[in-house]
């Protein structure tokens, strides 16, 4: 989901000539890279929720015309936010994982 919305943002940013939109896609690419490296995933989930959610009001304010790709992107983002909430709530606490390792 992050890859889909990231690619859509880079594409839209390039086609529309709007660098900030493309940079949002680059942000998703960075989060995917950090996730792949298993870097503080619980924190990535937590940061990803508002990072994705804030795009809804910005999209409404910044766009004057909406196309099918816009709606697909927002649908993907809704699913991404719900998935991130689920993962955050069900991920083991990072501090608890470090404490368990230290106790061994």
C-alpha positions in Angstrom: 0.0 0.0 0.0 2.8 2.4 0.8 4.5 1.5 -2.5 1.3 2.1 -4.4 0.6 5.5 -2.9 4.3 6.4 -3.1 4.4 5.6 -6.9 1.2 7.5 -7.5 2.5 10.5 -5.7 5.8 10.5 -7.6 3.9 10.1 -10.8 1.4 12.9 -10.0 4.2 15.2 -8.8 6.2 14.7 -12.1 3.1 15.0 -14.4 1.7 18.0 -12.6 5.1 19.6 -12.0 4.5 19.7 -8.3 7.7 18.8 -6.4 6.1 18.6 -2.9 3.7 15.9 -4.2 6.6 13.9 -5.6 8.5 14.3 -2.3 5.6 12.7 -0.5 6.2 9.7 -2.7 9.9 9.8 -1.8 8.9 9.8 1.9 7.0 6.6 1.3 10.0 5.1 -0.4 12.1 6.0 2.6 9.7 4.4 5.0 9.7 1.2 2.9 13.5 1.1 3.1 13.5 1.6 6.9 10.8 -1.1 7.2 12.8 -3.5 5.1 15.8 -2.9 7.4 13.6 -3.7 10.4 14.3 -0.2 11.8 11.9 0.6 14.7 8.8 -0.7 12.9 6.4 0.3 15.7 7.6 3.9 15.4 7.3 3.8 11.6 3.7 2.7 12.1 3.0 5.5 14.5 4.6 8.1 12.3 2.9 6.7 9.1 -0.6 7.3 10.5 -0.5 11.1 10.6 1.9 11.3 7.6 -0.8 9.6 5.5 -3.8 11.2 7.2 -2.6 14.8 6.8 -2.7 14.3 3.0 -6.5 14.2 2.9 -7.1 17.8 3.9 -4.1 18.9 1.9 -5.5 17.1 -1.2 -9.0 18.7 -0.7 -7.4 22.2 -0.4 -4.8 21.9 -3.1 -6.8 20.1 -5.9 -9.4 21.8 -8.0 -10.2 18.8 -10.1 -10.2 15.1 -9.0 -9.5 12.2 -11.3 -9.8 8.4 -10.9 -6.2 8.1 -9.8 -6.9 10.6 -7.0 -9.7 8.4 -5.7 -7.7 5.2 -6.1 -4.8 6.8 -4.1 -7.2 8.0 -1.3 -8.7 4.5 -1.1 -5.3 3.0 -0.8 -4.4 5.5 1.9 -7.5 4.7 3.9 -6.5 1.0 3.9 -2.9 2.0 4.7 -4.0 4.0 7.7 -6.2 1.2 9.0 -3.4 -1.3 8.5 -0.9 1.0 10.3 -3.3 1.4 13.2 -3.7 -2.4 13.4 0.0 -3.0 13.2 0.8 -0.4 15.8 -1.7 -1.7 18.3 -0.6 -5.3 17.8 3.2 -4.8 17.5 5.2 -5.7 20.6 6.6 -2.7 22.4 10.2 -2.0 21.4 11.2 -1.3 25.0 9.7 -4.6 26.1 11.6 -6.4 23.4 14.9 -4.8 24.5 14.2 -5.6 28.2 13.5 -9.2 27.4 16.8 -9.4 25.4 18.7 -7.8 28.3 17.3 -10.3 30.8 18.5 -13.2 28.7 
